[in-house]
Amino acid sequence: MPKRRDPAPPHAKTPVAPAPAVPDAKLLATLELVAEDYASASRADSTLDTYVKHWNAFAAWCTAHGCNALPASAQTLMLYLAARADECVRPATLSVTLSAIGYEHERAGQPSPTDDPKVKKTWRGIRRRLGTASQKKAPLSAPELRRMIEVLQPGLSGLRDRALILLGFAGGFRRSELVALQHTHLRFVREGLEVMVEHSKTDQERRGRVKVIAFGSDPESCPVRALSDWLALSGITAGPVFRPINRHGHLGARALTGHAVAVVVKQLAAKAGLSTLALSGHSLRTGFVTAAADGGADYASITDQTGQSLTTMFGYVRRKDKWKKPASAKLGL
């Protein structure tokens, strides 16, 4: 026999659903701005600066040819790619152009022409026709760095440039990492120097990585001593480590630019009688990988210093003497 349910007590009330909350328009508007700010941080400042340059070039071309840049049609973008390819612009450069155009359309809430199948087909044809092999920058070697040190001028600029190229080489630094260094990132220890790299191209989420720089056997080319000398003479105790120096010998407060690092490397190489055609600020980093591998450093320690993958690192290891241990001599022929 089923149980009989007791009747609800007379004082019990039927639960009433809470009234919907009234949205705080001011708070939501503020949060929207905060969300947009976080979204803008998804790309590095250097990337955004590059996008601006490529977008401006595209917009100027569109204006000159009576086309709309935003929103751009697939036909307009196909014509622009064809024009740039005919000027022998490298596919790697055009790839950045496509990213910049897609980014600007995304920001404006417009469909991007880069997603159009016809544009993608044109892009594949350009890559196939022009090739996608990257132009490698020549690595600098330790003997070449010593030649560059020998032509340095005495004084503040000479000490800065000596510390800049030696630290860049010994740490396998990117230009962006070098110019981002702050005094608080440095820690001199008994074994040499520890440098905190807060973020880099492969560490956009700022996990950070510590590079260790050992003392050199020659005081003239020792990166640790060179940096110590530069800090002592410049009087830098806080802020950017590497700064511009004007023609009157006055030290600036802001950091050097990545372009300035490349200029220093090329100018010193030219004074030292080295070919500068394939040199850039990146030659310090590729030089580290090449010299370390040739010197017998294990690959784990090289990738730990540079933050690269093994695949990328192997692309950097370029033997200057291909007859050193040719694989064709090990075939038993």
QUIDA-V329143 format. One record per pair of residues at least 24 apart in sequence whose C-alpha atoms are under 10 Angstrom apart, sorted by the first residue. I is the first residue (numbers start at 1). J is the second residue. Records with the same first field share a line. If there is no record, write none. Layout:
BEGIN
I=J ; J
END
This chain:
BEGIN
40=107
41=204 ; 205
42=204 ; 205
43=204
44=200 ; 201 ; 204
46=176 ; 201 ; 258
47=96 ; 100 ; 201
48=100 ; 103
49=100
50=96 ; 97 ; 100
51=96 ; 97 ; 98 ; 99 ; 100 ; 101 ; 102 ; 103 ; 104
52=97 ; 100 ; 101 ; 103 ; 104
53=97 ; 100
54=93 ; 94 ; 96 ; 97 ; 98 ; 99 ; 100 ; 101
55=96 ; 97 ; 98 ; 99 ; 100 ; 101 ; 102 ; 103 ; 104
56=100 ; 101
57=97
58=97 ; 98 ; 100 ; 101
59=101
69=101 ; 104 ; 105
70=101 ; 104 ; 105 ; 108 ; 110 ; 111 ; 112 ; 113
71=101 ; 104 ; 105 ; 108 ; 109 ; 110 ; 111 ; 112 ; 113
72=101 ; 105 ; 110 ; 111 ; 112 ; 113 ; 114
73=111 ; 112 ; 113 ; 114 ; 116 ; 119
74=112 ; 113 ; 114 ; 115 ; 116 ; 117 ; 118 ; 119 ; 120
75=113 ; 116 ; 118 ; 119
76=113 ; 119
77=101 ; 113 ; 114 ; 116 ; 118 ; 119 ; 122
78=113 ; 114 ; 116 ; 118 ; 119 ; 120 ; 121 ; 122 ; 123
79=119 ; 122
81=119 ; 122 ; 123 ; 126
82=122 ; 123 ; 126
85=123 ; 126 ; 127 ; 129 ; 130
86=126 ; 130
88=130
89=130
90=126 ; 127 ; 130 ; 131 ; 132 ; 133 ; 134 ; 135
91=123 ; 124 ; 126 ; 127 ; 128 ; 129 ; 130 ; 131 ; 132 ; 133 ; 134
92=127 ; 131 ; 132 ; 133 ; 134 ; 135
94=123 ; 126 ; 127
95=123 ; 127
98=123
135=278
136=278 ; 279 ; 282 ; 283 ; 286 ; 315 ; 316
137=277 ; 278 ; 279 ; 280 ; 281 ; 282 ; 283 ; 284 ; 285 ; 286 ; 287 ; 316
138=275 ; 276 ; 277 ; 278 ; 279 ; 280 ; 282 ; 283 ; 284 ; 286 ; 287 ; 316 ; 318
139=169 ; 278 ; 279 ; 280 ; 281 ; 282 ; 283 ; 284 ; 285 ; 286 ; 287 ; 288 ; 289 ; 290 ; 291 ; 316 ; 317 ; 318 ; 319 ; 320
140=169 ; 265 ; 269 ; 274 ; 279 ; 280 ; 281 ; 282 ; 283 ; 284 ; 285 ; 286 ; 287 ; 288 ; 289 ; 290 ; 291
141=169 ; 283 ; 284 ; 286 ; 287 ; 288 ; 289 ; 290 ; 291 ; 292
142=166 ; 169 ; 170 ; 221 ; 284 ; 287 ; 288 ; 291
143=221
144=269 ; 272 ; 273 ; 274
145=169 ; 221 ; 265 ; 268 ; 269 ; 272 ; 284 ; 287
146=220 ; 221 ; 272
147=268 ; 269 ; 271 ; 272 ; 273 ; 274
148=265 ; 266 ; 267 ; 268 ; 269 ; 270 ; 271 ; 272 ; 273 ; 274
149=220 ; 221 ; 268 ; 269 ; 272
150=220 ; 221 ; 268 ; 271 ; 272
151=268 ; 269 ; 270 ; 271 ; 272 ; 273
152=268 ; 271 ; 272
155=230 ; 233 ; 234 ; 249
156=229 ; 230 ; 233 ; 234 ; 245 ; 249 ; 250 ; 251
157=230 ; 234 ; 243 ; 244 ; 245 ; 246 ; 247 ; 249 ; 250 ; 251
158=230
159=226 ; 227 ; 228 ; 229 ; 230 ; 231 ; 233 ; 234
160=226 ; 227 ; 229 ; 230 ; 231 ; 233 ; 234 ; 241 ; 242 ; 243 ; 244 ; 245
161=226 ; 227 ; 230 ; 242 ; 261 ; 264 ; 265 ; 268
162=220 ; 221 ; 222 ; 223 ; 226 ; 227 ; 229 ; 230 ; 264 ; 268
163=221 ; 222 ; 223 ; 224 ; 225 ; 226 ; 227 ; 228 ; 229 ; 230 ; 231 ; 242
164=223 ; 226 ; 227 ; 230 ; 241 ; 242 ; 261 ; 264 ; 265 ; 284
165=221 ; 223 ; 226 ; 261 ; 264 ; 265 ; 268 ; 281 ; 283 ; 284
166=221 ; 222 ; 223 ; 224 ; 225 ; 226 ; 227 ; 284
167=213 ; 221 ; 222 ; 223 ; 224 ; 225 ; 226 ; 227 ; 284
168=223 ; 261 ; 281 ; 282 ; 283 ; 284 ; 285 ; 287 ; 288
169=223 ; 281 ; 282 ; 283 ; 284 ; 285 ; 286 ; 287 ; 288 ; 289 ; 291
170=211 ; 212 ; 213 ; 214 ; 215 ; 216 ; 222 ; 223 ; 224 ; 284 ; 285 ; 287 ; 288 ; 289 ; 291 ; 292 ; 305
171=195 ; 211 ; 212 ; 213 ; 214 ; 223 ; 284 ; 285 ; 288 ; 289 ; 302 ; 305 ; 306
172=211 ; 213 ; 282 ; 283 ; 284 ; 285 ; 286 ; 287 ; 288 ; 289 ; 292 ; 302 ; 303 ; 305 ; 306 ; 307
173=197 ; 200 ; 211 ; 281 ; 282 ; 283 ; 284 ; 285 ; 286 ; 288 ; 305 ; 306 ; 307
174=200 ; 201 ; 258 ; 261 ; 281 ; 282 ; 283 ; 284 ; 285 ; 286 ; 306
175=256 ; 257 ; 258 ; 259 ; 260 ; 261 ; 262 ; 280 ; 281 ; 282 ; 283 ; 284 ; 285
176=200 ; 201 ; 256 ; 257 ; 258 ; 259 ; 261 ; 281
177=201 ; 258
178=240 ; 241 ; 242 ; 255 ; 256 ; 257 ; 258 ; 261
179=240 ; 241 ; 242 ; 243 ; 254 ; 255 ; 256 ; 257 ; 258 ; 259 ; 260 ; 261
180=239 ; 240 ; 241 ; 242 ; 255 ; 256 ; 257 ; 258
181=239 ; 240 ; 241 ; 242 ; 255
182=236 ; 237 ; 238 ; 239 ; 240 ; 241 ; 242 ; 255
183=231 ; 236 ; 237 ; 238 ; 239 ; 240 ; 241 ; 242
184=237 ; 238 ; 239 ; 240 ; 241
185=210 ; 238 ; 239 ; 240 ; 241
186=210 ; 211 ; 227 ; 241
187=212
188=212 ; 213 ; 224 ; 228
189=213 ; 214
190=214 ; 215
191=215 ; 224
192=216 ; 222 ; 223 ; 224 ; 225
193=223 ; 224 ; 225 ; 227 ; 228
194=224
200=307
201=307
202=306 ; 307 ; 308 ; 309
203=307
209=304 ; 305 ; 306 ; 307
210=304 ; 305
211=304 ; 305 ; 306 ; 307
212=304 ; 305
213=305
258=282
285=316
286=313 ; 315 ; 316 ; 317 ; 318
287=316 ; 317 ; 318
288=316 ; 317
289=313 ; 314 ; 315 ; 316 ; 317 ; 318
290=314 ; 315 ; 316 ; 317 ; 318 ; 319 ; 320
291=317 ; 318 ; 319
292=317
293=317 ; 318 ; 319
294=318 ; 319 ; 320
END
